[in-house]
Amino acid sequence: MILGFDGSAAARQAVRDAAALLGPQPALVVTVWEAGRRFEPLTLPVPGFELPPAALDLRSAAEMDEAAYESAKQTARQGAQLAREAGFTTATALAVADDLTPADTLLRVAREHDSPGIVVGAHGHRKLSELLLGSTSDTLVHKSDRPVVVVRARARDHSGTPETTASG
């Protein structure tokens, strides 16, 4: 089973709920990170703007990219530990640079590993945000050729503990 994990409360809830729902089985905990983010078109001239392009420090950009990769590996390891504690028989951590989007990357990894399904947490973005930013879980549900389980982070009550009923 592929568990998409970004370290958020929704992702943590998804791991715990997936273990309870699916029972003991192996899991591959995947954290998708955006490689090359520091090498993007900030340095290219933009027609209509008089400002010169910003200078690109390749060494700093490469160091920041490496730091992002290390952070993604750490997040994946934390998710794998959580998956084992939640009841998955084994959980392997994998940090993967994104292809086009996190959803496309998770779909590719699921195909490559012949996963029976994908589990992700939903962040509960408002509809306008989803329209502007996209939704990984929504994209997965619509594009996947295998089952997708989307777990919404539970709302917290005033004491700070998660509610026991799922929102619908």
C-alpha positions in Angstrom: 0.0 0.0 0.0 1.3 3.5 -0.9 0.9 6.0 1.9 1.4 9.6 0.7 2.9 11.4 3.7 3.8 15.1 4.1 4.0 15.2 7.9 0.8 17.1 8.3 -2.0 16.2 10.8 -4.1 15.0 7.9 -1.3 12.7 6.8 -0.7 11.3 10.3 -4.5 10.7 10.6 -4.5 8.9 7.3 -1.7 6.6 8.3 -3.5 5.7 11.6 -6.9 5.2 9.9 -5.4 3.2 7.0 -3.8 0.8 9.5 -7.1 0.3 11.3 -9.1 -0.1 8.0 -6.7 -2.2 6.0 -5.1 -4.4 8.7 -1.6 -5.6 8.9 0.2 -5.4 5.6 3.4 -3.8 4.1 3.4 -0.1 3.4 5.5 2.2 1.4 5.5 5.7 2.9 6.1 8.2 0.2 7.0 11.9 0.7 7.1 13.9 -2.5 9.4 16.9 -2.7 9.9 19.6 -5.3 13.3 19.2 -6.7 14.9 22.1 -8.5 12.7 24.7 -6.9 15.6 27.1 -6.4 16.5 26.8 -10.1 13.2 28.1 -11.4 12.5 31.1 -13.7 13.2 33.8 -11.2 16.4 34.4 -13.1 14.7 34.8 -16.5 13.8 38.2 -17.8 10.0 38.9 -17.9 8.7 40.9 -20.9 7.2 44.2 -19.8 9.2 44.4 -16.5 12.1 46.8 -16.4 13.8 45.1 -13.5 16.8 42.9 -14.4 16.5 39.3 -13.5 17.7 38.2 -10.1 21.1 36.6 -9.9 21.1 32.8 -9.5 23.7 31.4 -7.1 24.0 27.8 -8.3 25.9 26.6 -5.2 23.3 28.0 -2.8 20.4 26.7 -4.9 22.0 23.2 -5.0 22.5 23.3 -1.2 18.9 24.3 -0.6 17.8 21.5 -3.0 19.9 19.0 -1.0 18.4 20.3 2.3 14.9 19.9 0.9 15.7 16.3 -0.1 17.1 15.6 3.3 14.0 17.0 4.9 11.8 14.9 2.7 13.7 11.8 3.6 13.3 12.6 7.3 9.6 13.2 6.9 9.2 9.8 5.1 11.1 8.1 7.9 8.8 9.6 10.5 5.8 8.5 8.5 7.2 4.9 8.2 7.8 4.8 12.0 4.2 6.0 12.5 2.9 3.3 10.1 4.8 0.6 11.9 3.4 1.8 15.3 -0.1 2.0 13.8 0.0 -1.7 12.7 1.5 -2.0 9.3 3.7 -5.1 9.2 6.5 -3.3 7.5 6.9 0.3 6.4 9.6 1.6 4.1 10.3 5.3 3.7 10.8 6.8 0.3 11.4 10.5 -0.6 10.7 11.1 -4.3 11.2 14.2 -6.4 7.9 15.2 -8.0 7.2 14.7 -11.7 4.6 17.3 -12.5 2.5 17.3 -9.4 2.6 15.3 -6.1 -0.5 13.4 -7.3 1.2 12.4 -10.6 4.3 11.3 -8.7 2.2 9.2 -6.3 0.4 7.6 -9.2 3.8 6.8 -10.9 5.2 5.3 -7.7 2.0 3.2 -7.2 2.4 1.8 -10.7 6.1 1.1 -10.3 5.5 -0.8 -7.1 2.3 -2.4 -8.2 0.5 -1.1 -5.2 -3.0 -2.2 -4.6 -4.0 1.3 -3.6 -3.0 4.8 -2.4 -3.8 6.4 1.0 -3.6 10.2 1.5 -4.8 12.8 4.0 -6.9 15.7 2.9 -6.0 19.1 4.1 -9.5 20.4 3.8 -8.7 23.4 1.6 -11.6 25.6 0.8 -13.1 25.3 -2.7 -11.4 28.5 -3.9 -8.0 27.3 -2.7 -8.5 24.0 -4.5 -9.5 25.8 -7.7 -6.4 27.9 -7.5 -3.9 25.5 -6.0 -5.3 22.1 -7.0 -5.9 19.2 -4.7 -3.7 16.2 -4.5 -6.4 14.0 -3.1 -9.0 15.2 -5.7 -6.5 14.6 -8.6 -5.7 11.1 -7.2 -9.4 10.2 -7.0 -10.0 11.2 -10.6 -6.9 9.9 -12.2 -6.0 6.8 -10.4 -6.4 3.3 -11.9 -6.4 1.8 -8.4 -8.4 2.5 -5.2 -7.6 5.7 -3.4 -8.5 6.2 0.3 -8.7 9.9 1.4 -8.8 10.6 5.1 -9.8 14.0 6.3 -8.1 15.3 9.4 -10.6 15.4 12.2 -11.6 18.7 13.7 -10.4 19.3 17.2 -12.7 20.1 20.0 -11.9 22.9 22.5 -9.7 20.7 24.6 -7.3 20.2 21.7 -8.0 16.5 21.2 -9.3 15.1 17.9 -13.0 14.4 17.6 -13.9 10.7 17.3 -16.4 11.1 14.6 -15.3 11.6 11.0 -16.6 14.6 9.2 -18.6 14.0 6.0 
